[in-house]
Amino acid sequence: MQTDKATRIAGTVATVLSLSMVLIGLPSQMYENWQKHQAGMSIFLAITAFVLYSAWSIYAILKKDRYLIIAQGTGAIVAFALLVQTIYYMVTNR
């Protein structure tokens, strides 16, 4: 019983911390890119973030781990938006 409670607490803390990165860190980069009208990070980093969050999301779905699904799924969505923005600014030479 104690292990289940500890697992829920650890899962909740990890999810909150992951979401803070995804919902604060990545959008702040997107906002900075938008303000400067240019890609502020390398395309390689944007692709890596998207692939990483997507892989973890697939793993979470297969394992049926709601903590990972929430955190990594959100990360995949935000990383995809960052990737699209980075490509847009690269193509438009801004």
HUQUI-V193529 format. One record per residue. N is the residue number from 1. BURIAL is 1 if it has 9 or more other C-alpha atoms within 8 Angstrom, else 0. Layout:
BEGIN
N_BURIAL ; N_BURIAL
END
This chain:
BEGIN
1_0 ; 2_0 ; 3_0 ; 4_0 ; 5_0 ; 6_0 ; 7_0 ; 8_0 ; 9_0 ; 10_0 ; 11_1 ; 12_1 ; 13_0 ; 14_1 ; 15_1 ; 16_1 ; 17_0 ; 18_1 ; 19_1 ; 20_1 ; 21_1 ; 22_1 ; 23_1 ; 24_1 ; 25_1 ; 26_1 ; 27_1 ; 28_0 ; 29_1 ; 30_1 ; 31_0 ; 32_1 ; 33_1 ; 34_0 ; 35_0 ; 36_0 ; 37_0 ; 38_1 ; 39_1 ; 40_0 ; 41_0 ; 42_0 ; 43_1 ; 44_0 ; 45_0 ; 46_1 ; 47_1 ; 48_0 ; 49_1 ; 50_1 ; 51_1 ; 52_1 ; 53_1 ; 54_1 ; 55_0 ; 56_1 ; 57_1 ; 58_0 ; 59_0 ; 60_1 ; 61_1 ; 62_0 ; 63_0 ; 64_0 ; 65_1 ; 66_0 ; 67_1 ; 68_1 ; 69_1 ; 70_1 ; 71_1 ; 72_1 ; 73_1 ; 74_1 ; 75_1 ; 76_1 ; 77_1 ; 78_1 ; 79_1 ; 80_1 ; 81_0 ; 82_1 ; 83_1 ; 84_0 ; 85_1 ; 86_1 ; 87_1 ; 88_0 ; 89_1 ; 90_1 ; 91_0 ; 92_0 ; 93_0 ; 94_0
END
